[in-house]
Amino acid sequence: MAPTTLPQTMKTLLQASPQTTEVILTTAPVPTPTHPEDVLVRVHAAAPCAGELRWAVDYPASVPAGKVMVPCQDLAGTVITSPANSGFGAGDRVYCRIDAGRAGAARDYALPRVSELAKVPSNLDWIKAAATPLSALTAWQAIFVQGTLDAAGIKGDAKAREQNAKIRVLVTGAAGGVGSWVVQLAALAGAKSVVAVCSGNKEEAVRQLGATEVVDYQKTTIADWVAGDAAREVDLVIDMIGGKTLAGCWAAVRTGGALISINTPPDVVKPAGLDKQVAKSLFFIVEPLGSNLAQIGELIEAGKVRPTVDSVWEFAEFKAAFERLESGHAKGKIIIKVSDEA
């Protein structure tokens, strides 16, 4: 395709300082690739992540000094320039999660790296593509890398499905951006059962995604739910919420099971006096791997899984988008339109 003539400046969102959650709309020069893996992408849609405006304070090691504080690490867009032999070329539709240590995608042009990128499935528009990377990658790695389900079960591997069929999975925040992916992937891999923890008004939605049991946290705690029937214990917990919810998960996971959280180290909230021993108890941060995203893309292309979108906001409505995100009531991902193509 013909070379694209780039503007000198672009619109961008910017966190006013690492110590504040204030976000402002401003202009900045279009970024120039400097790393051997840098790919210049015209951003069409971007997605914020809950809590990201507090990362510099809560997780200072993840925010290098000098980072350009552009929010929204998830993007969907069009390749403008790319390294030779990268597998990506001008005009390619791509999506990715940019590493949290670098500037995000709430701007007209961004610089993801080759290792982070994957091509957008043909059945996704820009909005749904931007809704996919962080949530799907986190779910994939929580279940298949950190957790105990075998990804080979998704493609029908008999041995993997036999093993997966022995595993009961409990998912907190099951209707949210990450939780909805955990439910889908666990069901697709052939888990024995998928227990979704969410509010009652989201029960139908999570059952459609593959949940076999639902715990309405507005009516009962996880601990009380398990106390009602010891057979409700699960082999694997994937937690999004932390706090009291994660503490309650200690009652749900069986001895020798696994407790994985993307919010808080589970041992921090383990109830005092509880001597239950699990095989694995950990908090992890997602790796922005394009290779994993490509695997997920194959499933999307085949119509086996899908992203869930809570709401879509114009670029100028970014403050309302972040408010919706931090409300904690989103049913899926919140998307900010960056270009008119989205």
VMD Tcl script that draws the C-alpha trace (Angstrom):
set ca {
  {0.00 0.00 0.00}
  {1.05 3.61 -0.52}
  {3.13 5.19 2.27}
  {1.08 7.07 4.85}
  {1.80 10.75 5.36}
  {1.92 11.27 9.10}
  {0.91 14.43 10.92}
  {3.49 16.11 13.14}
  {1.26 16.07 16.20}
  {-1.58 13.94 17.53}
  {-4.21 13.99 20.23}
  {-3.38 12.02 23.34}
  {-4.57 11.37 26.86}
  {-1.97 11.89 29.54}
  {-1.94 11.14 33.24}
  {-1.15 14.52 34.79}
  {1.52 12.97 37.03}
  {2.35 9.47 38.26}
  {1.04 10.42 41.71}
  {-2.43 11.53 40.58}
  {-5.33 9.80 38.84}
  {-6.19 12.92 36.86}
  {-6.19 12.42 33.09}
  {-5.99 15.30 30.64}
  {-6.48 15.65 26.89}
  {-3.57 17.26 25.10}
  {-1.43 17.05 21.97}
  {2.01 15.53 21.47}
  {4.40 14.68 18.64}
  {3.70 11.45 16.78}
  {6.07 8.85 18.30}
  {9.06 7.60 16.34}
  {10.17 3.94 16.48}
  {13.47 3.62 18.36}
  {13.48 -0.03 19.49}
  {14.26 -2.80 16.95}
  {10.82 -4.34 17.59}
  {8.80 -1.10 17.54}
  {5.75 -1.12 15.27}
  {4.03 2.20 14.57}
  {0.27 1.66 14.74}
  {-2.61 4.01 13.97}
  {-4.90 3.41 16.94}
  {-8.63 3.07 16.27}
  {-9.82 1.93 19.70}
  {-8.24 1.54 23.13}
  {-9.29 0.02 26.44}
  {-8.44 1.21 29.96}
  {-7.70 -1.21 32.78}
  {-9.16 -0.94 36.27}
  {-6.66 0.60 38.67}
  {-4.10 1.56 36.03}
  {-4.07 5.21 37.08}
  {-2.79 4.08 40.50}
  {-0.06 1.75 39.25}
  {2.74 4.25 39.83}
  {1.73 4.53 43.49}
  {0.61 0.95 44.15}
  {3.22 -0.86 42.03}
  {6.09 1.60 41.52}
  {8.41 -1.09 40.20}
  {6.11 -1.55 37.20}
  {6.32 2.10 36.15}
  {9.87 3.04 35.11}
  {11.14 6.55 35.73}
  {10.57 8.65 32.66}
  {7.62 6.64 31.36}
  {5.32 8.75 29.19}
  {2.10 8.39 31.18}
  {-0.34 7.61 28.37}
  {-3.10 5.30 29.71}
  {-4.86 2.35 28.05}
  {-2.40 -0.43 27.26}
  {-4.86 -2.33 25.02}
  {-5.31 -1.29 21.40}
  {-6.72 -2.23 18.05}
  {-5.37 -0.46 15.00}
  {-3.62 -0.46 11.65}
  {0.11 -0.97 11.10}
  {1.83 2.07 9.61}
  {5.45 0.90 9.75}
  {7.08 -2.28 11.03}
  {10.52 -3.91 11.17}
  {11.59 -6.05 8.23}
  {10.68 -9.74 8.52}
  {8.46 -9.06 11.53}
  {5.44 -10.84 10.09}
  {3.50 -7.57 10.08}
  {3.18 -5.06 7.27}
  {1.63 -1.70 6.53}
  {-2.15 -1.93 6.53}
  {-2.40 -5.02 8.74}
  {-5.22 -5.00 11.29}
  {-3.59 -5.71 14.64}
  {-4.38 -5.77 18.34}
  {-2.28 -6.16 21.44}
  {-1.51 -5.41 25.05}
  {1.41 -2.98 25.41}
  {3.70 -3.71 28.35}
  {2.72 -1.58 31.34}
  {6.22 -0.13 31.54}
  {5.73 1.80 28.29}
  {3.31 4.46 27.05}
  {-0.20 3.21 26.34}
  {-2.59 3.55 23.43}
  {-4.96 6.41 24.32}
  {-3.51 8.44 21.46}
  {-3.68 8.53 17.68}
  {-0.44 6.58 17.20}
  {1.23 4.05 19.50}
  {4.37 1.88 19.54}
  {3.63 -1.72 20.43}
  {6.37 -4.26 19.80}
  {6.41 -7.23 17.46}
  {6.31 -9.73 20.33}
  {3.12 -8.15 21.66}
  {1.17 -8.05 18.41}
  {-1.30 -10.40 16.76}
  {-3.52 -9.97 13.74}
  {-7.16 -9.17 14.43}
  {-9.58 -12.02 13.62}
  {-11.69 -11.23 10.57}
  {-14.93 -11.43 12.56}
  {-13.97 -8.69 15.05}
  {-14.52 -4.97 14.54}
  {-12.20 -2.40 16.12}
  {-14.30 -2.12 19.28}
  {-14.39 -5.84 20.02}
  {-10.75 -6.21 19.04}
  {-9.70 -3.58 21.59}
  {-11.82 -5.35 24.21}
  {-9.85 -8.57 23.83}
  {-6.09 -8.43 24.66}
  {-5.72 -7.82 28.40}
  {-8.80 -9.74 29.45}
  {-8.25 -12.72 27.19}
  {-4.50 -12.92 27.84}
  {-4.96 -12.72 31.60}
  {-7.61 -15.42 31.54}
  {-5.54 -17.68 29.28}
  {-2.43 -17.40 31.44}
  {-4.38 -17.73 34.70}
  {-6.04 -20.95 33.59}
  {-3.46 -22.65 31.41}
  {-0.09 -21.27 32.53}
  {-0.55 -20.57 36.25}
  {-3.60 -22.78 36.73}
  {-4.17 -26.50 36.32}
  {-6.28 -26.82 33.17}
  {-4.59 -28.08 30.00}
  {-5.05 -25.84 26.94}
  {-4.80 -28.88 24.66}
  {-8.30 -29.74 25.78}
  {-9.62 -26.85 23.72}
  {-8.54 -28.60 20.52}
  {-9.99 -31.91 21.61}
  {-6.90 -33.69 22.94}
  {-8.42 -36.73 24.65}
  {-5.89 -36.99 27.48}
  {-6.14 -33.28 28.26}
  {-9.93 -33.35 28.27}
  {-9.90 -36.40 30.54}
  {-7.76 -34.50 33.04}
  {-9.72 -31.26 32.68}
  {-12.98 -33.13 33.28}
  {-11.81 -33.78 36.86}
  {-11.34 -30.09 37.67}
  {-13.96 -27.82 39.20}
  {-13.20 -24.14 38.62}
  {-14.52 -21.15 40.58}
  {-14.29 -17.68 39.06}
  {-14.85 -14.45 40.99}
  {-15.86 -11.34 39.07}
  {-17.19 -13.77 36.49}
  {-19.17 -11.21 34.49}
  {-16.30 -8.73 34.19}
  {-13.73 -8.25 31.46}
  {-11.34 -10.99 32.61}
  {-13.86 -13.19 34.39}
  {-16.03 -13.59 31.31}
  {-13.01 -14.94 29.42}
  {-12.10 -17.33 32.25}
  {-15.62 -18.76 32.16}
  {-15.51 -19.25 28.39}
  {-12.04 -20.77 28.23}
  {-12.55 -23.09 31.20}
  {-15.80 -24.38 29.73}
  {-14.24 -24.76 26.28}
  {-11.31 -26.73 27.73}
  {-13.75 -29.21 29.26}
  {-13.62 -28.36 32.97}
  {-15.87 -30.55 35.12}
  {-17.80 -27.48 36.21}
  {-17.41 -23.72 36.11}
  {-18.72 -21.85 39.14}
  {-19.32 -18.17 38.43}
  {-19.42 -15.68 41.31}
  {-21.35 -12.56 40.28}
  {-24.50 -10.59 41.05}
  {-27.80 -12.32 40.36}
  {-28.73 -10.01 37.50}
  {-25.73 -11.30 35.55}
  {-26.55 -14.99 35.98}
  {-28.07 -15.46 32.53}
  {-25.09 -13.78 30.87}
  {-22.47 -15.97 32.57}
  {-24.46 -19.14 31.96}
  {-24.52 -18.29 28.25}
  {-20.73 -18.06 28.41}
  {-20.47 -21.55 29.89}
  {-20.95 -21.29 33.66}
  {-22.59 -24.39 35.15}
  {-23.20 -22.97 38.63}
  {-23.71 -19.39 39.85}
  {-23.07 -17.92 43.29}
  {-24.89 -14.61 43.82}
  {-22.54 -12.72 46.14}
  {-25.36 -10.31 46.99}
  {-27.25 -13.16 48.64}
  {-24.49 -15.31 50.13}
  {-20.76 -15.36 50.74}
  {-18.52 -17.90 49.06}
  {-17.67 -19.39 52.47}
  {-21.35 -19.83 53.38}
  {-22.09 -21.30 49.95}
  {-19.41 -23.97 50.40}
  {-20.46 -24.62 53.99}
  {-23.89 -25.61 52.68}
  {-22.44 -28.60 50.82}
  {-18.86 -29.87 51.07}
  {-19.15 -31.24 47.52}
  {-19.07 -27.64 46.31}
  {-15.33 -27.39 46.97}
  {-13.33 -26.61 43.85}
  {-9.92 -27.59 42.50}
  {-9.01 -24.23 40.99}
  {-9.95 -20.68 41.96}
  {-9.32 -17.77 39.59}
  {-9.87 -14.51 41.49}
  {-10.28 -10.98 40.11}
  {-11.53 -9.20 43.22}
  {-9.16 -9.66 46.15}
  {-10.10 -8.58 49.68}
  {-12.93 -10.37 51.47}
  {-13.93 -12.16 48.29}
  {-10.49 -13.73 47.93}
  {-10.41 -14.54 51.64}
  {-13.66 -16.45 51.19}
  {-12.12 -18.42 48.35}
  {-9.86 -20.16 50.85}
  {-12.98 -21.95 52.08}
  {-13.89 -22.95 48.53}
  {-10.58 -24.38 47.31}
  {-9.90 -27.97 48.29}
  {-6.78 -29.11 50.08}
  {-4.17 -29.59 47.37}
  {-5.98 -27.28 44.97}
  {-4.79 -24.03 43.38}
  {-5.67 -20.43 44.20}
  {-4.71 -17.85 41.56}
  {-5.43 -14.12 41.89}
  {-4.79 -11.21 39.55}
  {-5.62 -8.78 42.36}
  {-3.84 -9.75 45.59}
  {-1.43 -12.44 46.83}
  {-3.86 -15.00 48.31}
  {-1.71 -15.66 51.39}
  {-2.16 -12.01 52.42}
  {-5.88 -12.57 53.04}
  {-5.77 -16.19 54.21}
  {-8.08 -16.41 57.25}
  {-6.23 -16.57 60.55}
  {-6.05 -20.06 61.98}
  {-6.84 -21.80 58.70}
  {-4.35 -24.64 58.20}
  {-5.52 -25.70 54.74}
  {-2.59 -26.48 52.42}
  {-2.90 -25.85 48.70}
  {-0.57 -26.89 45.89}
  {-0.33 -23.37 44.54}
  {-1.28 -19.94 45.87}
  {-0.13 -16.96 43.86}
  {-0.71 -13.51 42.44}
  {0.52 -12.87 38.92}
  {0.72 -10.11 36.34}
  {-0.11 -10.89 32.75}
  {2.62 -11.09 30.11}
  {1.67 -9.26 26.88}
  {2.44 -12.16 24.56}
  {1.29 -11.88 20.98}
  {1.75 -15.64 20.61}
  {-0.95 -16.30 23.21}
  {-3.18 -13.67 21.63}
  {-2.82 -15.41 18.27}
  {-4.02 -18.67 19.86}
  {-7.01 -16.86 21.30}
  {-7.63 -15.25 17.92}
  {-8.00 -18.70 16.34}
  {-10.79 -19.47 18.81}
  {-12.49 -16.15 18.10}
  {-12.21 -16.74 14.34}
  {-13.88 -20.13 14.83}
  {-16.72 -18.55 16.82}
  {-15.87 -20.48 19.98}
  {-15.24 -17.49 22.27}
  {-16.07 -13.81 22.14}
  {-15.17 -10.58 23.93}
  {-17.78 -8.77 25.99}
  {-18.13 -5.01 25.72}
  {-19.73 -2.97 28.48}
  {-19.79 0.42 26.79}
  {-18.15 2.53 24.10}
  {-17.08 6.14 24.62}
  {-15.95 8.90 22.30}
  {-12.40 10.13 22.87}
  {-13.66 13.38 24.41}
  {-15.72 11.34 26.90}
  {-12.64 9.76 28.47}
  {-13.43 11.02 31.97}
  {-16.83 9.34 31.93}
  {-15.21 6.16 30.59}
  {-12.77 6.03 33.51}
  {-15.59 6.77 35.97}
  {-17.58 3.87 34.57}
  {-14.51 1.65 34.84}
  {-13.81 2.54 38.45}
  {-17.47 2.05 39.45}
  {-16.83 -1.68 39.44}
  {-20.16 -2.42 37.77}
  {-19.07 -2.90 34.17}
  {-20.29 -6.02 32.37}
  {-17.28 -6.50 30.13}
  {-14.73 -4.06 28.75}
  {-14.99 -0.30 28.46}
  {-13.74 1.01 25.13}
  {-12.58 4.47 24.07}
  {-12.88 5.28 20.37}
  {-9.68 6.92 19.16}
  {-10.32 7.27 15.44}
  {-13.42 7.80 13.32}
  {-12.98 4.31 11.91}
  {-13.92 2.66 15.19}
}
mol new
graphics top color blue
foreach p $ca { graphics top sphere $p radius 0.5 }
foreach p [lrange $ca 0 end-1] q [lrange $ca 1 end] { graphics top cylinder $p $q radius 0.2 }
display resetview
